[in-house]
Amino acid sequence: MTKFKDYFDEALTRRTAASVREAYTGFDAEGFTTAVTAELDALEMTDRIALMAAELHARLPTDYPAALDILRAIMPPELPTDTTEGVLESPEMWVIAHFVQVYGREHYAESMAMMRPITKRFSAEFAIRPYIEQQPQRTLATLLEWTTDPNVHVRRLTSEGTRPRLPWASRLQVVIDEPGLTRPILDALRADPEQYVRRSVANHLNDLTKDHPDYVLDLLRTWNTDPSPPTGWITKHALRTMVKAGHPDALALLGFEPPRVEVVQFHAEPETIRIGESVTLSAKLTADIEQALMIDYAVHHVRANGSARPKVFKLTEKTIRPGERLHITKTHSMRRVTIRTYYPGEHRIDLQINGKVVATTVFTLEA
């Protein structure tokens, strides 16, 4: 599998140099290529992007609008509007976006005008963030206008670029401090015809739950009093972090009340396994009344220092009827993966229903 950093390699450097040279005959293509390739191998992805943008800046005209005209001339065709694939088919767009992000802040109007063609070919979600921090009201007003743009990628940018905790990006502190700033954008997009855009709205709200859970709950309650067809999906996806944490108000908004069930059985087999093997969980439940149940389990992974940290995993959602007995099984692997290291010791597993721990079992993990 290609690593992201490998998109920004010597071949891309040479292609970019040739494209810029074609658009701007005064460009020192050889100097650019030499300067970039001399450092590439020692750098990870973000530093490679920054290096290429810096070396472009050093060799393009000092007149910023003129430099943008050259970069605009080397842009590839726009992404299709009926797909979300292919954003890394033209990795040079990330370099162009970074150029605008870093070197265009003193040229607000020209840089904002560049965001739309960038995001139609890649994404300006990183590039636009410094402009939001520096001029929040002005930038958010422009983004609100873009919520009705016919291009799906531009509409998505208005939510994705304003996410307070966008992955791979610095936090957008102005939105963390004042979450209501992005409310008009989210209101405008919540019934967008494209799931691609609505997913960004839900992710934006999920970001906000980490700093302002009550604000998000109030917003979603308002939306659910006059719901559009996608409101239920957005609500569930937006509250996923709160649901995993067992937040009662988030669960209630999704229709999951405090559970009234009897746990007939909950155990893990075998009781002892080795790293790389699996354990099978078995739960039997019954109830006297009909209830909607969100059933999860939390594995308390032993850490290197002997402490334990729980990780919640989804099991199932069921409606249990009076007198019904549910039997649920799940095989959980303790195979080594790149994102988690396992350590020997006793591991606790909680059975969690509608956010409440209703039963506990243990198994022992050996090296």
C-alpha positions in Angstrom: 0.0 0.0 0.0 1.4 3.4 -1.0 2.2 5.7 1.9 0.8 9.2 1.7 4.3 10.7 1.8 5.3 8.7 -1.3 2.9 10.7 -3.5 5.3 13.6 -2.9 8.4 12.1 -4.5 11.0 12.9 -7.0 8.7 12.1 -9.9 6.1 14.6 -8.7 8.8 17.2 -8.1 10.0 16.9 -11.7 6.4 16.9 -13.1 5.7 20.1 -11.1 8.9 21.7 -12.2 8.1 21.0 -15.9 4.5 22.2 -15.6 5.5 25.5 -13.9 8.3 26.0 -16.4 5.7 25.7 -19.2 3.4 28.3 -17.6 6.3 30.6 -16.6 9.4 30.6 -18.7 11.4 32.4 -16.0 11.0 29.5 -13.5 14.2 27.8 -12.4 13.0 24.3 -12.9 16.5 22.7 -12.3 17.1 24.7 -9.1 13.6 23.8 -7.8 14.2 20.1 -8.5 17.6 20.0 -7.0 16.5 21.8 -3.8 13.5 19.6 -3.3 15.1 16.2 -4.1 18.1 16.9 -1.8 15.8 16.8 1.2 12.9 14.6 0.3 14.1 11.3 1.7 14.5 12.6 5.3 11.0 14.1 5.4 7.5 12.9 6.2 4.5 13.9 4.1 3.6 17.3 5.6 7.2 18.5 5.6 7.5 17.4 1.9 4.5 19.4 1.0 5.9 22.4 2.9 9.3 22.1 1.3 7.8 22.0 -2.3 5.6 25.0 -1.5 8.6 26.9 -0.1 10.8 26.2 -3.1 8.0 27.3 -5.4 7.6 30.5 -3.4 11.3 31.2 -3.7 11.2 31.0 -7.5 7.8 32.3 -8.5 7.2 36.1 -9.0 7.2 38.1 -5.8 3.9 39.6 -7.0 1.4 37.2 -5.3 -1.5 37.6 -7.8 1.0 36.8 -10.6 2.2 33.7 -8.8 -1.4 32.6 -8.4 -2.0 33.0 -12.1 0.9 30.6 -12.8 -0.3 28.1 -10.2 -3.9 28.3 -11.6 -2.5 27.6 -15.1 -1.0 24.2 -14.0 -4.1 22.9 -12.2 -5.5 19.6 -13.4 -9.2 19.3 -14.4 -11.8 19.5 -11.8 -12.9 16.5 -9.9 -16.2 14.9 -10.9 -19.1 16.2 -8.9 -20.7 12.7 -8.6 -17.8 11.1 -6.8 -15.6 11.7 -3.7 -12.7 9.6 -5.1 -9.5 10.7 -6.7 -8.4 13.6 -4.5 -4.9 12.3 -4.5 -4.7 11.6 -8.2 -3.2 15.2 -8.4 -1.1 15.5 -5.3 0.4 18.8 -6.6 -2.9 20.4 -5.6 -1.9 19.8 -2.0 1.3 21.8 -2.6 -0.7 24.6 -4.3 -3.2 24.6 -1.4 -0.3 24.9 1.1 1.2 27.7 -0.9 -2.0 29.7 -0.5 -2.3 28.7 3.2 1.2 30.0 4.1 2.0 32.7 1.7 -1.3 34.3 0.8 -2.5 35.7 4.2 -1.7 39.3 3.3 -3.7 39.0 0.1 -7.1 37.9 1.5 -9.3 38.6 -1.5 -7.0 36.8 -4.0 -6.5 33.9 -1.7 -10.1 33.4 -0.9 -10.9 33.5 -4.7 -8.3 30.7 -5.1 -10.0 28.4 -2.5 -12.9 27.5 -4.8 -10.8 26.2 -7.8 -8.5 24.4 -5.3 -11.3 22.6 -3.6 -12.9 21.6 -6.9 -9.7 19.6 -7.6 -8.5 18.6 -4.2 -9.7 20.3 -1.0 -9.0 23.7 0.6 -10.0 22.5 4.1 -6.5 23.0 5.5 -5.7 26.1 3.5 -8.7 28.1 4.6 -8.2 27.6 8.3 -5.7 30.5 8.9 -8.1 32.8 7.1 -10.9 31.8 9.4 -8.7 32.4 12.5 -7.6 35.8 11.2 -10.9 37.1 9.9 -13.6 34.8 11.2 -16.7 37.0 10.4 -15.6 37.9 6.9 -14.5 34.4 6.0 -17.6 32.6 7.5 -19.9 35.0 5.7 -18.2 34.0 2.4 -18.5 30.3 3.3 -22.1 30.7 4.1 -22.7 32.0 0.6 -20.9 29.0 -0.8 -23.3 26.6 1.0 -25.5 27.0 -2.1 -22.8 26.4 -4.6 -23.7 23.9 -7.3 -20.4 22.1 -6.8 -20.6 19.5 -4.0 -16.9 19.8 -3.1 -17.3 23.6 -2.5 -20.4 23.0 -0.3 -18.5 20.4 1.7 -15.6 22.8 2.2 -17.9 25.1 4.1 -18.4 22.5 6.8 -15.2 20.5 6.6 -12.9 23.6 6.6 -14.6 25.0 9.7 -14.4 21.8 11.7 -12.9 22.7 15.1 -10.9 19.5 15.3 -10.2 18.5 11.7 -7.8 15.5 11.6 -4.3 16.4 10.5 -5.0 20.1 11.1 -4.5 22.5 14.0 -7.5 23.1 16.1 -9.7 26.0 15.0 -9.8 27.8 18.3 -12.1 30.5 17.2 -14.8 27.9 16.7 -14.0 26.0 19.8 -14.4 29.2 21.8 -17.6 30.2 20.0 -19.3 27.2 18.5 -22.3 29.3 17.3 -20.2 30.9 14.7 -20.7 27.9 12.3 -24.4 27.3 13.1 -25.7 29.1 10.0 -23.4 27.0 7.8 -24.6 23.7 9.5 -28.2 24.8 9.3 -27.8 25.5 5.6 -26.2 22.1 4.9 -28.2 19.7 7.1 -30.6 18.7 4.3 -28.0 18.9 1.5 -28.8 16.3 -1.2 -25.3 14.8 -1.0 -24.4 12.3 1.8 -20.8 13.5 1.3 -21.8 16.9 2.6 -24.1 15.6 5.3 -21.3 13.4 6.6 -19.1 16.5 7.0 -21.9 18.2 9.0 -22.1 15.2 11.3 -18.4 15.1 11.8 -18.3 18.8 12.5 -20.9 18.3 15.2 -19.0 15.3 16.6 -16.0 17.6 16.9 -18.1 20.1 18.8 -19.3 17.5 21.3 -15.8 17.2 22.7 -15.9 20.8 23.9 -19.6 21.7 23.9 -21.8 18.6 24.3 -24.8 20.5 25.6 -24.7 22.9 22.7 -24.8 20.1 20.2 -27.6 18.3 22.0 -29.7 21.5 22.0 -29.0 22.0 18.3 -29.9 18.5 17.4 -33.1 18.6 19.5 -34.1 21.7 17.5 -33.4 20.0 14.2 -35.4 16.9 15.3 -38.5 19.0 16.1 -38.7 19.7 12.3 -36.6 17.0 10.8 -35.5 16.6 7.2 -35.1 13.0 6.0 -31.4 12.9 6.8 -31.7 14.3 10.3 -31.8 11.0 12.0 -28.6 9.8 10.3 -26.8 13.0 11.1 -28.0 12.9 14.7 -26.7 9.4 15.2 -23.4 10.0 13.5 -22.8 13.3 15.3 -23.4 11.8 18.7 -21.2 8.7 18.3 -18.5 9.8 20.7 -21.0 10.8 23.4 -22.9 7.5 22.8 -19.7 5.5 23.3 -19.1 7.3 26.5 -22.6 6.4 27.7 -24.0 10.0 27.8 -27.6 9.5 28.9 -29.0 12.6 27.1 -27.4 11.6 23.8 -28.8 8.1 24.1 -32.2 9.4 25.0 -32.2 11.7 21.9 -31.6 8.5 19.8 -34.5 6.7 21.6 -32.4 4.6 24.1 -33.7 5.0 27.6 -32.0 3.5 30.8 -32.1 -0.3 30.3 -34.5 -2.5 32.2 -33.1 -5.9 31.4 -31.9 -9.0 33.2 -28.5 -10.4 32.2 -28.9 -14.1 32.4 -25.3 -14.8 31.3 -22.2 -12.9 30.2 -18.9 -14.7 29.9 -15.7 -14.9 27.8 -14.3 -18.2 26.5 -11.7 -19.5 26.7 -10.7 -17.9 30.0 -7.0 -17.8 29.0 -5.7 -17.0 25.5 -2.3 -15.9 24.0 -1.6 -12.7 22.1 -2.7 -13.4 18.6 -5.7 -15.6 19.6 -9.4 -14.7 20.0 -11.9 -14.7 22.8 -15.6 -15.4 22.3 -18.1 -13.3 24.2 -21.6 -14.7 25.0 -24.5 -12.7 26.5 -28.0 -13.8 27.2 -30.6 -11.1 28.1 -34.3 -11.0 28.9 -36.8 -8.2 29.8 -40.3 -7.7 31.0 -41.0 -4.7 28.8 -40.3 -3.7 25.2 -37.1 -1.6 24.8 -34.7 -0.4 22.2 -31.3 -1.6 23.1 -27.9 -0.3 22.0 -25.5 -3.1 23.0 -21.8 -2.5 23.2 -18.8 -4.0 25.0 -15.7 -2.4 26.4 -12.4 -4.2 26.6 -10.1 -2.8 29.3 -6.7 -3.2 27.6 -3.8 -3.7 29.9 -1.1 -1.0 29.3 2.7 -1.3 29.6 2.6 0.2 33.1 0.0 -2.3 34.3 -3.0 0.1 34.2 -5.9 -0.5 31.9 -7.8 1.7 29.5 -11.3 0.8 28.1 -12.0 0.7 24.4 -15.7 0.5 23.4 -16.7 -1.7 20.5 -20.2 -1.9 18.9 -22.1 -5.1 19.2 -25.7 -4.6 17.9 -28.9 -2.7 18.2 -32.0 -4.7 19.0 -35.6 -4.2 20.2 -36.4 -6.7 22.9 -40.0 -7.7 23.5 -41.6 -8.7 26.8 -40.4 -12.2 27.8 -38.0 -12.5 24.9 -34.5 -13.9 25.5 -31.7 -12.5 23.3 -28.5 -14.5 22.8 -25.6 -12.5 21.4 -22.2 -13.8 20.6 -19.1 -12.0 19.4 -15.5 -13.1 18.6 -12.9 -10.6 19.6 -9.4 -10.9 18.3 -6.3 -10.0 20.3 -4.1 -10.2 17.2 -1.4 -7.6 16.9 -2.3 -4.6 14.8 -0.4 -1.4 14.0 -2.6 0.8 16.0 -2.6 -1.2 19.2 0.0 -3.1 21.3 -1.2 -5.8 23.6 0.3 -6.7 27.0 -0.2 -9.8 29.1 -2.5 -9.7 32.1 -6.2 -9.9 33.2 -8.5 -8.0 30.8 -11.9 -6.9 32.0 -14.8 -6.8 29.5 -17.9 -4.8 30.3 -21.3 -5.4 28.7 -22.8 -2.0 28.1 -26.4 -1.4 27.2 -27.8 2.0 26.4 -24.6 3.5 27.9 -24.8 1.6 31.2 -22.5 -1.2 32.3 -24.8 -4.1 33.1 -22.4 -7.0 33.5 -18.6 -7.7 33.6 -16.4 -10.7 32.8 -12.6 -11.3 32.5 -10.1 -13.3 30.6 -6.4 -13.6 30.9 -4.0 -12.7 28.1 -0.6 -14.5 28.0 2.4 -13.6 25.9 
